[in-house]
């Protein structure tokens, strides 16, 4: 079990952000592995690193994280299933998730519970774009095409 720090929205929802940072990228997917509707998309002309979209998270949803493994010399993608969302006694929002599967270099070491190809590819693409200018994340986050 792993715990992710989350955000409590003004309406009381627990939310996580899709993001791309120097060492990792995160994509939030529905329980069936498809893209979800964002609560908020951070609209900036250029996003180098950082939060890109915020999603309400509920049990059963999937958190897909990508990082580059120096040891394996390849992109590693891990998927976690949300088990519990909560606000603790210190008013900190959290998401408990369980590891489900891993993809290394395009091959799943454990079969995913649902088709996660699109989400895993989006996370890997975000990871490769770190440090670049225009944000390509919206290809996964929003339904309309993003113009560079």
DOLOLO-74878 format. One record per atom (N, C-alpha, C): y, x, z; atom name; residue number from 0. Coordinates in Angstrom, 3 decimals. Example, Ala and Ser with C-alpha at 12.3 -4.5 7.8 and 13.67 -1.06 7.14 Angstrom:
// residues 2
c2,c1,c3,site,pos
-5.690,13.190,7.800,N,0
-4.500,12.300,7.800,CA,0
-3.300,13.200,7.800,C,0
-2.250,12.850,7.080,N,1
-1.060,13.670,7.140,CA,1
0.030,12.900,7.870,C,1
// end
This chain:
// residues 148
c2,c1,c3,site,pos
-1.185,0.861,0.000,N,0
0.000,0.000,0.000,CA,0
1.235,0.896,0.000,C,0
2.199,0.519,-0.797,N,1
3.466,1.246,-0.873,CA,1
4.587,0.240,-0.656,C,1
5.658,0.687,-0.014,N,2
6.816,-0.179,0.228,CA,2
7.997,0.311,-0.601,C,2
8.609,-0.609,-1.338,N,3
9.812,-0.311,-2.116,CA,3
11.000,-0.946,-1.397,C,3
12.100,-0.214,-1.290,N,4
13.325,-0.800,-0.756,CA,4
13.869,-1.750,-1.801,C,4
14.289,-2.912,-1.369,N,5
14.763,-3.943,-2.284,CA,5
16.181,-4.358,-1.900,C,5
16.692,-5.360,-2.578,N,6
18.024,-5.897,-2.343,CA,6
17.881,-7.379,-2.025,C,6
18.649,-7.849,-1.079,N,7
18.715,-9.285,-0.809,CA,7
19.963,-9.802,-1.507,C,7
19.782,-10.728,-2.452,N,8
20.919,-11.232,-3.216,CA,8
21.738,-12.206,-2.370,C,8
22.911,-12.590,-2.884,N,9
23.768,-13.552,-2.180,CA,9
23.058,-14.896,-1.972,C,9
22.136,-15.229,-2.875,N,10
21.400,-16.487,-2.757,CA,10
20.139,-16.343,-1.911,C,10
19.922,-15.144,-1.352,N,11
18.784,-14.927,-0.471,CA,11
17.508,-14.487,-1.152,C,11
17.552,-14.202,-2.451,N,12
16.364,-13.738,-3.161,CA,12
16.148,-12.249,-2.903,C,12
14.903,-11.829,-2.933,N,13
14.580,-10.410,-2.851,CA,13
14.491,-9.898,-4.286,C,13
15.183,-8.801,-4.564,N,14
15.258,-8.299,-5.939,CA,14
15.049,-6.793,-5.985,C,14
14.506,-6.344,-7.114,N,15
14.362,-4.922,-7.416,CA,15
15.086,-4.638,-8.723,C,15
15.466,-3.386,-8.901,N,16
16.161,-2.997,-10.121,CA,16
15.250,-2.215,-11.045,C,16
15.358,-2.516,-12.333,N,17
14.796,-1.624,-13.333,CA,17
15.772,-0.479,-13.420,C,17
15.235,0.708,-13.504,N,18
16.125,1.856,-13.520,CA,18
15.484,3.039,-14.211,C,18
16.307,3.962,-14.553,N,19
15.865,5.231,-15.101,CA,19
16.626,6.319,-14.370,C,19
15.925,7.229,-13.777,N,20
16.535,8.338,-13.050,CA,20
16.055,9.644,-13.664,C,20
16.446,10.725,-13.068,N,21
16.082,12.031,-13.586,CA,21
14.560,12.219,-13.643,C,21
13.850,11.753,-12.628,N,22
12.419,12.039,-12.535,CA,22
11.500,10.840,-12.724,C,22
12.044,9.633,-12.804,N,23
11.177,8.467,-12.937,CA,23
11.908,7.330,-13.629,C,23
11.125,6.350,-14.072,N,24
11.680,5.127,-14.654,CA,24
10.868,3.961,-14.113,C,24
11.533,2.827,-13.916,N,25
10.889,1.648,-13.352,CA,25
11.136,0.433,-14.238,C,25
10.074,-0.348,-14.457,N,26
10.143,-1.604,-15.197,CA,26
9.503,-2.671,-14.318,C,26
10.092,-3.855,-14.282,N,27
9.550,-4.984,-13.535,CA,27
8.938,-5.951,-14.549,C,27
7.690,-6.354,-14.315,N,28
6.999,-7.263,-15.233,CA,28
6.484,-8.480,-14.470,C,28
6.267,-9.556,-15.198,N,29
5.713,-10.766,-14.593,CA,29
4.244,-10.519,-14.238,C,29
3.627,-11.480,-13.575,N,30
2.222,-11.352,-13.178,CA,30
1.304,-11.226,-14.386,C,30
1.738,-11.722,-15.552,N,31
0.900,-11.601,-16.753,CA,31
1.313,-10.410,-17.624,C,31
2.177,-9.530,-17.106,N,32
2.541,-8.304,-17.803,CA,32
3.684,-8.422,-18.783,C,32
4.331,-9.570,-18.833,N,33
5.423,-9.773,-19.785,CA,33
6.775,-9.557,-19.121,C,33
7.811,-9.446,-19.964,N,34
9.152,-9.243,-19.415,CA,34
9.634,-10.493,-18.697,C,34
10.457,-10.278,-17.703,N,35
11.013,-11.364,-16.877,CA,35
12.482,-11.555,-17.219,C,35
13.022,-12.660,-16.789,N,36
14.447,-12.907,-16.956,CA,36
15.194,-12.184,-15.833,C,36
16.193,-11.420,-16.205,N,37
16.974,-10.659,-15.230,CA,37
17.958,-11.565,-14.501,C,37
18.126,-11.308,-13.203,N,38
19.180,-11.977,-12.444,CA,38
20.537,-11.421,-12.849,C,38
20.553,-10.120,-13.143,N,39
21.804,-9.449,-13.484,CA,39
21.485,-8.232,-14.346,C,39
22.261,-8.016,-15.391,N,40
22.163,-6.813,-16.206,CA,40
23.454,-6.041,-15.992,C,40
23.314,-4.786,-15.609,N,41
24.485,-3.948,-15.385,CA,41
25.043,-3.557,-16.737,C,41
26.223,-4.088,-17.078,N,42
26.785,-3.893,-18.413,CA,42
27.796,-2.762,-18.386,C,42
27.364,-1.675,-18.973,N,43
28.248,-0.528,-19.152,CA,43
27.973,0.011,-20.536,C,43
28.931,0.616,-21.118,N,44
28.747,1.155,-22.463,CA,44
27.694,2.251,-22.487,C,44
27.713,3.110,-21.490,N,45
26.752,4.193,-21.456,CA,45
26.122,4.262,-20.080,C,45
24.814,4.364,-20.052,N,46
24.090,4.541,-18.803,CA,46
23.248,5.790,-18.964,C,46
23.557,6.805,-18.193,N,47
22.789,8.040,-18.270,CA,47
21.598,7.937,-17.338,C,47
21.840,7.706,-16.088,N,48
20.812,7.498,-15.089,CA,48
21.270,6.342,-14.217,C,48
20.348,5.636,-13.628,N,49
20.730,4.621,-12.660,CA,49
20.145,3.258,-12.921,C,49
20.621,2.300,-12.135,N,50
20.123,0.931,-12.202,CA,50
20.582,0.273,-13.493,C,50
19.685,-0.542,-14.088,N,51
19.996,-1.132,-15.374,CA,51
19.929,-2.648,-15.370,C,51
19.023,-3.221,-14.590,N,52
18.916,-4.672,-14.502,CA,52
18.273,-5.025,-13.166,C,52
18.619,-6.201,-12.628,N,53
18.078,-6.638,-11.350,CA,53
17.205,-7.874,-11.566,C,53
16.031,-7.872,-10.936,N,54
15.060,-8.944,-11.093,CA,54
14.630,-9.496,-9.750,C,54
14.543,-10.823,-9.665,N,55
13.969,-11.457,-8.481,CA,55
12.482,-11.120,-8.476,C,55
11.965,-10.717,-7.319,N,56
10.575,-10.299,-7.217,CA,56
9.810,-11.265,-6.316,C,56
8.635,-11.662,-6.768,N,57
7.765,-12.554,-6.001,CA,57
6.355,-11.964,-5.994,C,57
5.524,-12.364,-5.041,N,58
4.148,-11.861,-5.016,CA,58
3.438,-12.127,-6.344,C,58
2.660,-11.154,-6.766,N,59
1.926,-11.253,-8.025,CA,59
2.597,-10.508,-9.163,C,59
3.910,-10.286,-9.078,N,60
4.616,-9.553,-10.130,CA,60
4.173,-8.094,-10.124,C,60
4.508,-7.380,-11.188,N,61
4.077,-5.995,-11.338,CA,61
5.275,-5.054,-11.421,C,61
5.146,-3.939,-10.744,N,62
6.151,-2.875,-10.793,CA,62
5.500,-1.721,-11.538,C,62
6.106,-1.325,-12.645,N,63
5.546,-0.266,-13.489,CA,63
6.478,0.935,-13.395,C,63
5.930,2.053,-12.941,N,64
6.723,3.265,-12.751,CA,64
6.171,4.382,-13.623,C,64
7.065,5.101,-14.284,N,65
6.670,6.230,-15.134,CA,65
7.307,7.508,-14.598,C,65
6.573,8.601,-14.680,N,66
7.129,9.917,-14.361,CA,66
6.430,10.953,-15.228,C,66
7.083,12.083,-15.407,N,67
6.493,13.150,-16.208,CA,67
5.751,14.087,-15.275,C,67
4.470,14.270,-15.514,N,68
3.646,15.158,-14.702,CA,68
3.654,16.559,-15.302,C,68
4.220,17.509,-14.576,N,69
4.224,18.894,-15.061,CA,69
2.805,19.451,-15.073,C,69
2.017,19.036,-14.100,N,70
0.639,19.521,-14.010,CA,70
-0.177,19.070,-15.225,C,70
-0.027,17.802,-15.612,N,71
-0.780,17.253,-16.744,CA,71
-0.058,17.426,-18.076,C,71
1.211,17.821,-18.014,N,72
2.038,17.990,-19.212,CA,72
2.099,16.712,-20.038,C,72
2.237,15.576,-19.338,N,73
2.268,14.301,-20.037,CA,73
2.928,13.245,-19.147,C,73
3.219,12.087,-19.750,N,74
3.808,10.976,-19.009,CA,74
2.706,10.223,-18.269,C,74
2.957,9.978,-17.011,N,75
2.028,9.228,-16.165,CA,75
2.701,7.902,-15.804,C,75
1.997,6.791,-16.019,N,76
2.526,5.459,-15.706,CA,76
1.608,4.828,-14.671,C,76
2.202,4.334,-13.585,N,77
1.431,3.658,-12.545,CA,77
1.929,2.229,-12.408,C,77
1.007,1.314,-12.184,N,78
1.359,-0.100,-12.005,CA,78
0.964,-0.537,-10.597,C,78
1.874,-1.292,-9.977,N,79
1.661,-1.808,-8.632,CA,79
1.840,-3.324,-8.663,C,79
1.000,-4.038,-7.928,N,80
1.125,-5.488,-7.822,CA,80
1.827,-5.835,-6.513,C,80
2.852,-6.676,-6.613,N,81
3.610,-7.085,-5.426,CA,81
2.732,-7.987,-4.554,C,81
2.591,-7.605,-3.289,N,82
1.788,-8.381,-2.334,CA,82
2.675,-9.222,-1.418,C,82
3.820,-8.647,-1.045,N,83
4.672,-9.305,-0.051,CA,83
6.120,-8.905,-0.271,C,83
7.023,-9.882,-0.168,N,84
8.468,-9.618,-0.168,CA,84
9.010,-10.114,1.162,C,84
9.940,-9.391,1.748,N,85
10.395,-9.756,3.100,CA,85
11.742,-9.133,3.426,C,85
12.326,-9.628,4.495,N,86
13.510,-9.032,5.111,CA,86
13.104,-8.720,6.538,C,86
13.274,-7.456,6.963,N,87
12.815,-7.071,8.298,CA,87
13.851,-7.397,9.370,C,87
13.542,-7.014,10.596,N,88
14.421,-7.333,11.732,CA,88
15.776,-6.645,11.660,C,88
15.900,-5.609,10.809,N,89
17.174,-4.913,10.623,CA,89
17.917,-5.417,9.390,C,89
17.466,-6.555,8.843,N,90
18.052,-7.184,7.660,CA,90
17.909,-6.316,6.401,C,90
16.854,-5.487,6.361,N,91
16.563,-4.659,5.188,CA,91
15.484,-5.357,4.370,C,91
15.734,-5.515,3.071,N,92
14.764,-6.157,2.187,CA,92
13.717,-5.139,1.754,C,92
12.483,-5.605,1.653,N,93
11.402,-4.724,1.250,CA,93
10.390,-5.453,0.392,C,93
9.643,-4.679,-0.371,N,94
8.575,-5.200,-1.211,CA,94
7.348,-4.327,-0.965,C,94
6.278,-4.943,-0.487,N,95
5.013,-4.234,-0.328,CA,95
4.192,-4.464,-1.583,C,95
3.655,-3.380,-2.134,N,96
2.876,-3.484,-3.367,CA,96
1.625,-2.618,-3.263,C,96
0.621,-3.030,-4.022,N,97
-0.665,-2.339,-4.022,CA,97
-0.873,-1.682,-5.382,C,97
-1.332,-0.427,-5.358,N,98
-1.621,0.299,-6.596,CA,98
-2.724,-0.424,-7.355,C,98
-2.530,-0.604,-8.672,N,99
-3.514,-1.296,-9.498,CA,99
-4.151,-0.404,-10.552,C,99
-3.332,0.378,-11.271,N,100
-3.893,1.178,-12.354,CA,100
-2.926,2.294,-12.741,C,100
-3.439,3.207,-13.579,N,101
-2.657,4.368,-14.002,CA,101
-2.973,4.680,-15.460,C,101
-1.926,5.066,-16.199,N,102
-2.097,5.477,-17.598,CA,102
-1.558,6.884,-17.743,C,102
-2.381,7.754,-18.275,N,103
-1.962,9.140,-18.495,CA,103
-2.120,9.436,-19.975,C,103
-1.022,9.820,-20.597,N,104
-1.052,10.181,-22.008,CA,104
-1.545,9.078,-22.930,C,104
-1.271,7.830,-22.580,N,105
-1.637,6.725,-23.448,CA,105
-2.978,6.081,-23.146,C,105
-3.752,6.659,-22.231,N,106
-5.060,6.090,-21.885,CA,106
-5.082,5.649,-20.424,C,106
-5.573,4.444,-20.195,N,107
-5.669,3.918,-18.834,CA,107
-6.885,4.533,-18.150,C,107
-6.682,5.117,-16.963,N,108
-7.801,5.659,-16.193,CA,108
-8.573,4.527,-15.522,C,108
-7.871,3.450,-15.204,N,109
-8.465,2.226,-14.673,CA,109
-7.907,1.094,-15.523,C,109
-8.732,0.170,-15.983,N,110
-8.196,-0.917,-16.805,CA,110
-7.177,-1.750,-16.025,C,110
-6.035,-2.058,-16.638,N,111
-5.033,-2.876,-15.951,CA,111
-5.524,-4.316,-15.796,C,111
-4.988,-5.037,-14.779,N,112
-5.411,-6.421,-14.563,CA,112
-4.998,-7.363,-15.701,C,112
-3.920,-7.024,-16.384,N,113
-3.426,-7.783,-17.547,CA,113
-2.942,-6.764,-18.574,C,113
-2.576,-7.217,-19.759,N,114
-2.080,-6.301,-20.787,CA,114
-0.712,-5.762,-20.376,C,114
-0.671,-4.498,-20.007,N,115
0.577,-3.862,-19.575,CA,115
1.111,-2.874,-20.611,C,115
0.620,-2.953,-21.823,N,116
1.015,-2.000,-22.854,CA,116
2.526,-1.994,-23.062,C,116
3.117,-3.170,-23.238,N,117
4.553,-3.248,-23.518,CA,117
5.380,-2.727,-22.339,C,117
5.010,-3.106,-21.119,N,118
5.740,-2.650,-19.939,CA,118
5.584,-1.148,-19.745,C,118
4.375,-0.629,-19.918,N,119
4.139,0.810,-19.769,CA,119
4.891,1.599,-20.831,C,119
4.894,1.101,-22.066,N,120
5.628,1.773,-23.137,CA,120
7.131,1.770,-22.861,C,120
7.643,0.647,-22.328,N,121
9.078,0.564,-22.007,CA,121
9.435,1.562,-20.911,C,121
8.594,1.679,-19.887,N,122
8.857,2.630,-18.804,CA,122
8.822,4.061,-19.330,C,122
7.850,4.383,-20.171,N,123
7.751,5.723,-20.741,CA,123
8.955,6.030,-21.638,C,123
9.404,5.032,-22.392,N,124
10.577,5.221,-23.261,CA,124
11.832,5.468,-22.425,C,124
11.976,4.718,-21.324,N,125
13.121,4.939,-20.434,CA,125
13.113,6.354,-19.881,C,125
11.937,6.819,-19.508,N,126
11.810,8.159,-18.944,CA,126
12.240,9.219,-19.944,C,126
11.873,9.053,-21.198,N,127
12.229,10.023,-22.229,CA,127
13.724,10.014,-22.531,C,127
14.403,8.911,-22.233,N,128
15.827,8.795,-22.533,CA,128
16.720,9.285,-21.403,C,128
16.140,9.809,-20.328,N,129
16.971,10.244,-19.201,CA,129
17.956,11.313,-19.671,C,129
19.163,11.208,-19.157,N,130
20.183,12.166,-19.518,CA,130
20.826,11.915,-20.865,C,130
20.390,10.882,-21.566,N,131
20.971,10.557,-22.868,CA,131
22.122,9.578,-22.664,C,131
22.814,9.252,-23.709,N,132
23.965,8.378,-23.614,CA,132
23.640,6.908,-23.536,C,132
23.498,6.252,-24.667,N,133
23.333,4.800,-24.710,CA,133
22.028,4.363,-24.049,C,133
22.084,3.252,-23.382,N,134
20.911,2.739,-22.679,CA,134
20.039,1.941,-23.628,C,134
18.806,2.375,-23.803,N,135
17.888,1.630,-24.653,CA,135
17.055,0.654,-23.837,C,135
17.266,0.636,-22.523,N,136
16.466,-0.207,-21.636,CA,136
16.516,-1.662,-22.040,C,136
17.605,-2.100,-22.631,N,137
17.759,-3.514,-22.906,CA,137
16.775,-4.021,-23.951,C,137
16.114,-3.150,-24.664,N,138
15.057,-3.616,-25.567,CA,138
13.985,-4.341,-24.758,C,138
13.754,-3.918,-23.526,N,139
12.769,-4.579,-22.662,CA,139
13.457,-5.636,-21.818,C,139
14.681,-5.395,-21.373,N,140
15.341,-6.253,-20.406,CA,140
15.891,-7.544,-20.995,C,140
16.541,-7.475,-22.130,N,141
17.169,-8.672,-22.689,CA,141
16.545,-9.047,-24.015,C,141
16.705,-10.317,-24.392,N,142
16.029,-10.814,-25.583,CA,142
16.740,-10.455,-26.892,C,142
18.037,-10.226,-26.851,N,143
18.747,-9.924,-28.095,CA,143
18.757,-8.410,-28.347,C,143
18.852,-7.984,-29.618,N,144
18.844,-6.560,-29.908,CA,144
20.102,-5.881,-29.380,C,144
19.951,-4.671,-28.910,N,145
21.060,-3.900,-28.396,CA,145
21.557,-2.995,-29.512,C,145
22.861,-3.016,-29.743,N,146
23.432,-2.193,-30.806,CA,146
23.939,-0.889,-30.217,C,146
23.507,0.209,-30.804,N,147
23.936,1.542,-30.338,CA,147
25.323,1.836,-30.820,C,147
// end
